[in-house]
């Protein structure tokens, strides 16, 4: 019989007994205890005092599968590191980073319990994610890009906008650009910037904002159609259609709130560039199985604009229009646009030998570069252009 079921009065009689005059065996039989317990209680009382009389825990001194304090400290340290920089810091993300750093990691459930016990998580069943019954996602990389702008206030009170473009299939961040006001021109700049690295998409999905689908000039639609890119949009007052980019805005703003305060758009853009690199190449994304977006993009079959070979090399060039109405691409090619555009800034999207020239997001000329000629004239015939009848 263990000491746990022995009354305290019996224990006290054991430790106070005089063994020189006591028949120990008879005493133990009459009190229903073993002689081993009799002498063990006296030994512990000599070492611990009155504490030896209190009931002792039956829990094992060492639990074989218990997470070590060292591992718990690493979990908490990584949680703080991710949270301070504005990144996802849930159990799944922590597990991913531990596996990347150490080659192994406790389960998500274990990490959750450690964070709960350390006071970083308060269980709340109401916060359980609600799953929609209908989900849609593109099947190929560059099959669909989502574009949208979100407002952001600088510490000096100035409101700016951030234009974001993501790939619907791989969740890759194609572009993230800070501007004073979102317009068709700088929205087009953001698309060109992303296309210079990732190629052009098959279609672009946006909401009904003026910068994307402006009335009269058509927003981005004419420029996209000129490159063989389809334009799609959400129906009014239904942001769920562009839900991926809307959710991305939250992730971006959470990160920006944890960064040093900046008062200039250029400084904000540098923060966006650092975010883009981490988001694309280091951050696991829940929607793609906790994989890295850039890795998924590299492994996924790609789509592209209509009537254009997918392996054609696309490059984007920026050039001011000279007083003679021409722009220069490198040292070998000059494209005439006309004196009407002199002094403006032009973008040239060059795919193979096909060039599309845009000014303020509007297509002003489309041509096929003749490699045998240095100058690409505006008219194929010599002399002055004929007047219309």
C-alpha positions in Angstrom: 0.0 0.0 0.0 1.4 3.4 -1.0 1.6 6.4 1.4 -1.1 8.2 -0.6 -4.0 6.2 1.0 -2.5 6.3 4.5 -4.2 8.7 7.0 -2.0 11.6 8.2 -2.6 10.5 11.8 -1.0 7.1 11.0 1.9 8.7 9.2 2.5 11.0 12.2 2.4 7.9 14.5 5.0 6.2 12.3 7.5 9.1 12.3 7.1 9.8 16.1 7.4 6.1 17.1 10.4 4.9 19.2 11.6 1.9 17.3 13.8 0.8 20.2 10.7 -0.2 22.2 8.3 -0.8 19.3 7.4 -4.1 17.6 7.4 -2.7 14.1 5.9 -5.8 12.5 2.9 -5.8 14.9 2.5 -2.0 14.5 2.4 -2.3 10.7 -0.1 -5.2 10.7 -2.5 -3.4 13.0 -2.4 -0.2 10.9 -2.5 -2.0 7.5 0.8 -0.7 6.2 4.0 -2.4 5.1 7.3 -2.4 7.0 8.9 -0.9 3.8 6.5 2.1 4.0 7.1 2.4 7.7 10.9 2.9 7.3 10.5 4.9 4.0 8.2 7.5 5.8 10.8 7.8 8.6 13.6 8.3 6.1 11.7 10.9 4.1 10.6 12.7 7.3 14.3 13.0 8.4 15.1 14.6 5.0 12.0 16.7 4.3 10.4 17.3 7.6 6.6 17.8 7.8 6.4 17.9 3.9 6.9 14.1 3.9 3.5 13.6 5.5 1.6 15.3 2.7 0.2 13.2 -0.2 2.6 12.8 -3.1 1.8 13.1 -6.8 1.6 9.9 -8.8 2.6 11.7 -12.0 5.8 10.4 -13.6 8.9 12.5 -13.0 9.7 12.5 -16.7 7.2 12.3 -19.6 8.8 10.7 -22.6 6.9 12.5 -25.3 6.8 16.0 -23.6 8.1 18.9 -25.7 11.3 20.0 -24.2 11.7 23.5 -22.8 14.3 24.3 -25.4 11.9 23.5 -28.2 9.1 25.5 -26.5 11.4 28.5 -26.3 12.2 28.2 -30.0 8.5 28.2 -30.8 7.9 31.2 -28.7 10.9 33.0 -30.1 9.9 32.4 -33.7 6.3 33.5 -32.9 7.6 36.8 -31.6 10.0 37.2 -34.6 7.2 36.7 -37.1 4.7 38.8 -35.2 7.0 41.8 -34.8 7.6 41.9 -38.5 3.9 41.6 -39.4 4.0 38.1 -40.9 1.7 35.2 -40.3 2.6 33.6 -37.0 0.1 30.8 -36.5 1.1 27.2 -35.7 1.2 26.1 -39.3 3.6 28.9 -40.3 5.8 28.3 -37.3 6.0 24.6 -38.1 7.0 25.4 -41.7 9.8 27.7 -40.6 11.1 25.2 -37.9 11.3 22.5 -40.5 13.2 24.9 -42.8 15.7 25.8 -40.1 16.0 22.6 -38.1 14.9 19.9 -40.5 12.2 18.8 -38.0 9.3 20.3 -36.0 6.6 19.4 -33.6 3.1 19.0 -35.0 0.7 22.0 -35.4 -1.4 20.7 -32.5 1.7 20.6 -30.2 2.8 24.1 -31.3 -0.8 25.4 -30.6 -0.7 23.9 -27.1 2.7 25.5 -26.4 1.4 28.9 -27.5 -1.8 28.5 -25.5 0.1 27.5 -22.3 2.5 30.4 -22.8 -0.4 32.9 -23.1 0.0 33.7 -26.8 -3.3 32.1 -27.9 -6.7 32.4 -26.3 -9.0 29.6 -27.6 -12.1 31.1 -29.2 -14.4 28.8 -31.2 -16.1 31.8 -32.8 -12.9 32.6 -34.7 -12.9 29.3 -36.5 -12.6 30.0 -40.3 -15.8 29.8 -42.2 -15.4 27.8 -45.4 -17.4 28.8 -48.5 -19.1 26.1 -50.5 -17.9 27.5 -53.8 -14.2 28.1 -54.7 -12.6 28.9 -58.0 -9.0 29.2 -59.0 -7.1 29.4 -62.3 -5.4 26.1 -63.3 -2.3 27.6 -64.9 0.2 30.2 -64.0 -0.4 33.5 -65.8 -3.9 32.4 -66.7 -5.4 35.2 -64.7 -4.0 38.2 -62.8 -6.1 40.1 -60.3 -5.4 43.8 -60.0 -6.7 46.2 -57.4 -5.6 49.3 -55.4 -5.9 49.9 -51.7 -5.5 53.2 -49.7 -2.7 53.6 -47.2 -2.1 56.6 -44.9 1.5 57.8 -44.2 2.4 59.1 -40.7 2.3 62.7 -42.0 -1.4 62.3 -42.8 -0.9 61.9 -46.6 -3.1 59.3 -48.2 -1.5 57.2 -51.0 -2.6 54.1 -52.9 -0.9 50.8 -53.4 -1.6 49.0 -56.7 -1.3 45.2 -56.2 -1.3 42.5 -58.9 -1.3 38.8 -58.0 -1.5 35.5 -60.0 -4.8 33.8 -59.4 -3.3 30.2 -59.6 0.0 30.4 -57.8 -0.7 33.4 -55.5 2.5 35.0 -56.8 2.8 38.7 -56.1 3.3 40.1 -59.6 3.6 43.7 -58.7 3.1 46.0 -55.7 3.5 49.7 -56.5 3.0 52.8 -54.3 1.4 55.8 -56.1 -0.2 59.1 -55.2 -3.5 58.3 -56.9 -4.4 55.1 -58.8 -4.8 56.0 -62.5 -5.0 54.1 -65.7 -1.4 55.1 -66.5 0.2 53.9 -63.3 -2.0 50.8 -63.2 -0.6 50.0 -66.7 2.9 50.7 -65.4 2.4 48.2 -62.6 1.3 45.5 -65.1 4.3 46.3 -67.4 6.6 46.1 -64.4 5.3 42.7 -63.5 5.2 41.4 -67.0 8.9 42.3 -67.5 9.7 39.6 -65.0 6.9 37.1 -65.1 5.5 37.5 -68.6 2.0 38.6 -69.7 -1.2 36.8 -68.6 -4.0 35.4 -70.6 -6.5 37.7 -68.9 -6.8 40.4 -66.2 -9.5 40.5 -63.5 -10.4 43.7 -61.8 -13.3 45.5 -60.2 -15.1 48.4 -61.8 -12.8 51.1 -60.7 -12.3 54.1 -63.1 -8.6 53.4 -63.4 -9.3 49.9 -64.7 -12.5 50.3 -66.6 -12.9 54.0 -67.0 -15.7 55.3 -69.1 -15.0 57.0 -72.4 -11.3 56.0 -72.8 -12.1 52.4 -71.6 -9.5 52.2 -68.8 -7.0 49.4 -69.4 -9.2 47.5 -71.9 -7.8 48.9 -75.2 -4.2 48.4 -74.1 -4.9 44.8 -72.9 -6.8 43.9 -76.1 -3.9 45.2 -78.1 -1.6 42.6 -76.5 -4.1 39.8 -76.9 -5.1 39.9 -73.2 -8.7 39.4 -72.2 -10.3 41.8 -69.7 -12.8 40.5 -67.1 -14.3 42.2 -64.1 -16.5 41.6 -61.1 -20.1 42.7 -61.0 -20.9 45.8 -59.1 -21.0 45.5 -55.3 -19.6 41.9 -55.4 -16.0 42.1 -54.1 -16.0 38.3 -53.5 -15.1 37.8 -57.2 -11.8 39.5 -56.5 -11.5 37.9 -53.1 -7.9 36.8 -53.5 -6.6 40.3 -54.0 -8.9 41.8 -51.4 -7.5 39.3 -48.8 -4.0 40.0 -49.9 -4.5 43.7 -49.0 -5.0 42.6 -45.4 -1.7 40.6 -45.3 0.2 43.6 -46.8 -1.2 46.1 -44.4 -0.6 43.9 -41.4 3.1 43.8 -42.4 3.3 47.6 -43.1 1.9 48.4 -39.7 4.8 46.7 -38.0 7.5 48.5 -40.1 9.3 51.8 -39.4 7.1 54.9 -40.2 8.0 56.4 -43.5 6.7 59.7 -44.9 7.8 59.5 -48.6 6.4 57.3 -51.4 9.9 56.2 -52.4 10.6 54.9 -48.9 7.2 53.1 -48.9 8.1 51.5 -52.2 11.3 50.1 -50.7 9.3 48.5 -48.0 6.9 47.0 -50.6 9.9 45.6 -52.6 11.2 43.9 -49.4 7.7 42.5 -48.7 7.4 41.2 -52.3 10.7 39.3 -52.1 9.8 37.7 -48.8 6.2 37.0 -49.9 7.2 35.3 -53.1 10.3 33.4 -52.0 10.1 32.7 -48.3 6.5 32.8 -47.0 4.4 29.6 -47.1 0.9 30.3 -48.5 -2.0 28.4 -46.9 -4.1 28.4 -50.1 -1.5 26.4 -52.1 -0.7 23.8 -49.5 1.8 25.8 -47.4 4.2 26.0 -50.4 6.2 29.0 -51.6 4.4 31.0 -54.4 7.6 31.4 -56.6 8.2 27.6 -56.4 4.6 26.8 -57.4 4.8 29.3 -60.2 8.0 27.7 -61.5 6.5 24.2 -61.4 3.1 25.1 -62.9 2.2 25.0 -66.6 1.8 28.6 -67.9 -0.7 30.4 -70.0 -0.3 33.7 -71.9 -1.9 36.2 -74.3 -3.9 35.0 -77.2 -2.2 34.5 -80.6 1.3 34.7 -79.1 3.8 32.0 -78.6 4.2 31.4 -74.8 8.0 31.1 -75.2 8.4 34.5 -76.9 10.7 36.7 -74.9 8.9 39.9 -73.7 10.8 43.0 -72.5 9.6 46.4 -71.4 11.5 49.6 -72.3 10.9 53.2 -71.1 12.0 56.1 -73.3 11.2 59.8 -73.5 9.9 61.0 -76.9 12.4 63.3 -78.4 11.7 66.7 -80.1 11.8 64.8 -83.4 8.9 62.6 -82.3 11.0 59.4 -82.0 12.0 57.1 -79.1 15.1 54.9 -78.8 15.3 51.3 -77.8 18.9 50.6 -77.0 21.5 51.8 -79.5 20.1 50.2 -82.7 16.4 51.0 -82.9 14.5 54.2 -83.2 10.7 54.3 -83.5 8.8 57.3 -84.9 5.6 58.3 -83.0 5.1 61.8 -84.4 5.9 65.3 -83.0 2.5 65.3 -81.3 4.0 63.1 -78.5 7.2 65.1 -78.1 8.3 65.4 -74.5 6.2 62.6 -73.2 7.3 59.3 -71.7 6.7 56.2 -73.7 6.7 52.5 -72.8 7.5 49.9 -75.4 6.4 46.3 -74.9 8.6 44.2 -77.2 7.7 40.6 -77.8 10.0 39.0 -80.2 10.0 41.5 -83.1 6.4 42.9 -82.3 6.4 46.2 -80.5 3.5 47.9 -78.8 4.1 51.5 -77.8 2.1 53.1 -74.9 1.9 56.6 -73.5 0.0 57.1 -70.3 -1.3 53.6 -70.6 -2.8 54.2 -74.1 -1.6 52.3 -77.2 -0.2 54.9 -79.7 1.5 52.6 -82.1 1.9 48.9 -83.0 4.5 47.6 -85.4 6.8 44.8 -86.3 10.5 45.8 -86.0 12.5 45.6 -89.2 15.9 44.4 -88.0 17.5 45.7 -91.2 16.5 49.3 -90.4 17.8 51.5 -87.7 14.8 53.9 -88.0 11.2 52.5 -87.9 9.3 55.2 -89.8 5.7 56.2 -88.9 4.6 55.8 -92.5 5.6 53.2 -95.1 5.5 55.6 -98.0 7.8 58.6 -98.5 6.7 62.2 -98.5 4.1 63.9 -96.4 1.1 61.9 -95.3 -1.9 62.3 -97.5 -4.8 64.4 -96.3 -8.1 62.6 -95.9 -10.8 63.6 -98.4 
